[in-house]
Amino acid sequence: MLKYSYSNNERLKMITIEHNLKFITEVDETNPTGARLLALDKADQITMLEGMLKEMVAPMIQPALDEINAGGSWAILKVAK
């Protein structure tokens, strides 16, 4: 699902398009930590995994985003908060 919002920067007239990139996490149900995760309801599992991904992956890909955005004349890629 795409969500649109408008930037406060009127000079650039940027419109934000929020999109989703799907990840799949394979969990070992025989591992105690995996079993604890699987004991949570699906919504809590997703919230926990998405939070961990954002915390761990976003800082690691920031240099790549900076490189992609260096010539950002028409679009800028960011990690949603």
C-alpha positions as CSV (number, residue, x, y, z in Angstrom):
1,M,0.0,0.0,0.0
2,L,1.4,3.4,-0.9
3,K,0.9,6.4,1.3
4,Y,1.5,9.9,0.0
5,S,2.4,13.0,1.9
6,Y,3.7,16.4,0.9
7,S,7.0,17.9,2.0
8,N,7.1,21.2,3.9
9,N,9.9,22.3,1.5
10,E,7.8,24.2,-1.0
11,R,10.9,25.1,-3.1
12,L,11.5,21.4,-4.1
13,K,7.8,20.4,-4.2
14,M,8.7,16.9,-2.9
15,I,6.0,14.3,-2.4
16,T,6.6,11.4,0.0
17,I,5.7,7.9,-1.2
18,E,5.8,5.4,1.7
19,H,6.3,1.8,0.4
20,N,7.1,-1.5,1.9
21,L,9.9,-3.9,1.3
22,K,9.1,-7.4,2.6
23,F,11.5,-9.6,4.5
24,I,11.0,-13.2,5.6
25,T,12.5,-14.4,8.9
26,E,13.0,-18.1,9.3
27,V,12.8,-19.1,13.0
28,D,14.2,-22.3,14.5
29,E,11.3,-23.5,16.7
30,T,13.7,-25.8,18.6
31,N,15.8,-22.9,19.8
32,P,14.7,-21.3,23.1
33,T,14.8,-17.8,21.7
34,G,13.0,-18.8,18.6
35,A,10.4,-20.6,20.6
36,R,9.8,-17.5,22.7
37,L,9.3,-15.4,19.6
38,L,6.9,-18.0,18.2
39,A,4.9,-17.9,21.4
40,L,4.0,-14.3,20.7
41,D,0.9,-13.5,18.6
42,K,1.6,-12.6,15.0
43,A,1.2,-8.9,15.4
44,D,3.8,-8.8,18.2
45,Q,6.1,-11.0,16.2
46,I,5.9,-8.6,13.3
47,T,6.3,-5.5,15.4
48,M,9.4,-7.0,17.2
49,L,11.0,-8.2,13.9
50,E,10.4,-4.9,12.1
51,G,11.8,-2.9,15.0
52,M,14.9,-5.1,15.1
53,L,15.4,-4.8,11.3
54,K,15.0,-1.0,11.4
55,E,17.5,-0.7,14.4
56,M,20.1,-3.0,12.9
57,V,19.8,-2.6,9.1
58,A,19.0,1.1,8.7
59,P,22.4,2.3,10.0
60,M,24.2,-0.2,7.9
61,I,22.6,0.8,4.7
62,Q,22.8,4.6,5.3
63,P,26.1,4.9,3.4
64,A,24.5,3.2,0.4
65,L,21.4,5.5,0.7
66,D,23.7,8.6,0.8
67,E,25.5,7.4,-2.3
68,I,22.2,6.8,-4.1
69,N,20.8,10.2,-3.0
70,A,24.0,12.1,-3.9
71,G,22.6,13.2,-7.3
72,G,19.0,13.3,-6.0
73,S,17.5,15.7,-8.5
74,W,14.2,14.0,-8.7
75,A,13.9,11.5,-5.8
76,I,15.5,10.9,-2.4
77,L,15.4,7.5,-0.7
78,K,15.0,7.4,3.1
79,V,14.2,4.9,5.8
80,A,10.8,5.6,7.2
81,K,10.6,6.4,11.0
